[in-house]
């Protein structure tokens, strides 16, 4: 398995080929999810070959955005099958990677520790202080890519519903991000209430 080669290949493609109107699903997002994956994996004591497969899944999880927006997780899994044999990944390894990628579909339904780590890493930003920056990047992305046009009030309602329903899976993500996520949720609720009062 040539992890370094696969990593460099996909990051280079994402950097050069992604639609510039993908304000949220950018190469920076992929790098951020990869970094979050590494942090959570260390805290959850995942290492060795398992860690390399998990890292590969993190790096490829949104690669389908190179081709299409809708159901990009399936396209990402297909790209993993297409690309990773060139970097000496075994079929059994690609099978695990593709199943991890598919688990990032919303709503998430992770069962194994590796699935839980990747899902938590993908939505790590929900519990960070830069949450609102990424939230509005996603809103702008939806508008510019014809996904859904939303007003500020409508977007706050979408975010309110999403954060209210979301739960981190791993103890590590809960320890790291739950408190700030609840603060973010409280701020959204305040904004939503003000908008509806006016």
N, C-alpha and C positions, 0 to 999 in steps of 0.2 A: 504494500500500500504506500503510494507516494503522496502522503497528506500535503506536504509543502507545495508540491506541484499542482495538486487539485485546488488548494487554497489560492495560490497566486493566479491560476487560470481564471477561476470564477470571479475573484475580486477585480481583475483587470477587465473582464467582460462587462461586469456590472458598472464599473467606473466609466467605460467608454460607450456602452450601448444602451443603457437605460434611458427611457424617455425623460427628458429634463423636467417635465411636468409631474413627475413622481416626487412630490415634495416630501412625503412621509416615507414611502418605500424606496428610499435612495440607498446608495452604497454605504452611506453613513449609518443607516438603520441596520443593515446587515452586519457591519462591523460592531455596532453597539450590542446587537443580540449575541454575537460571537463572544464579546468580552463578558457579557452578563452570564452566558453559558459557562465560561471558564470559571468565573467567580463562584457560581452556584455549585458547579461540579466539584470544586475544591472543598467547599463547605459541606457537601453531601458525600465526600470521600469517594468520588468516582475518578478512576485513573486508567492508565494503560491503554490497551486497544479500545476499550469502551469509550474512553474520553475522546480519542481520535475520531471515532465514528460519530459521536455526539457533536463534536466540533464541525465535522463535515456537514452534518444535517443543518447546523446553525448557518453555515456559510451558503448552503444551497436552498434554504427554506423559502426564500422569495425569488429565486432565480427565474421562476416561471414568468415573472413580470417582464422579462426580456421579450416575451412572446405575446402574452395576453394578460389582461387585468382580472377578468372573472375566472373563478376556479383556478387561480394561479398556483395553488398548492399541488393540484394534480399535475399541472405542467411542470412544476419544480421537481416533483418525484420522477416524472418521465425524463427530464433533463439529467437527473442524477444517473438514471439507468443508461442514458446515451453517452454521458461524458466520463463517468468514473471508471469504467473498464479500461480506458486509455491510461489511467493512473494506477493500474494494477490492484484495484479493489475487487475482491471476490464477490460472486453473486449473493452469497449469504450476508455479506457486509452491506451491499447496496440495498438488499431487501430490508434490512433494519433501518438504514438511513432513510429510505423512501417512506417507510411506515412512520418514522419520527416526524418527517416533514408533513405528512397528511394529518397528524395530530394537532398541528397548529391551526387547522381550520376552526373557525368560530361557529358555534360555541365549542370551546375546548372540552375534551373528555379524556384527559390523560389517565392512564392506569399504572404504567411502570415508572420507575424512578427516572429513567432517561427521558421518557415522554414528559413527565412532570417538570423536569429541569428545563427542557427546551420551551415548553409552553410558558413557564414563568419568565424565562429570559426574553421571550418574544413580547411579553406585555410588562416588562420590567418598568417601563416609563410611567405606568399608571401610578406607581408609588414613589415617584421622584419629584423634586422641586421644579424640574423643567417640563412637567406634564403638560401645562397649557401651551407651551411652544409646539410640542409634537401634536397635540390635539388640533390646533389650528392649521398645522401643516397638512394633517389628514383631511380636514374640512376643505381646504384649498385644493387638495389633490382630487377629492370627489367632484368638486365643481368643475375643475379644468379638464377632467377626464370623462365627464358626462355620467358619473355614477349617480349623484344626487345633489341637487342644488338646495342648500339649506340657509335659512336666515340665522342670525346669531341666536335668537330665541329657540329655534328648532334644533340647532346644533347643541345648545346647552341641555335640551331635553334628551337628545340622543346620548350625550355623555353622561347625564344623570342616570339614565336607565342602564347604560353599559357598566359604569362603575358600581352601581348598586347591586348588580347581578354577579359581578366578577368575584372570584375567590382564587387566591394563590394556592398552589398545591403543596409545595415543599415547605418544611419548617424554616429553612434558610431564607426563602423569599418572604415568608410571613414576618420573620424577625427583621429582615432588612427593609421591607417596603410597606408593610401593612399600615403602620402609623401614619406615614406621609400620604398613603392612598386615601385614608379616611379624612385627612385634612383637605386633600384635593376635592374629595366628594363634598365636604362641607362648603368649600368655596363655590363649587358649581351650584349647590343648593341655594346659597345666598344670591348668586347672580340670577338664577332662575326665578327666585321669589321677587327680586327687584324688578326684573323685566315684566313679570306678570302683574306687578302692582301698578306700574306706570300706565 
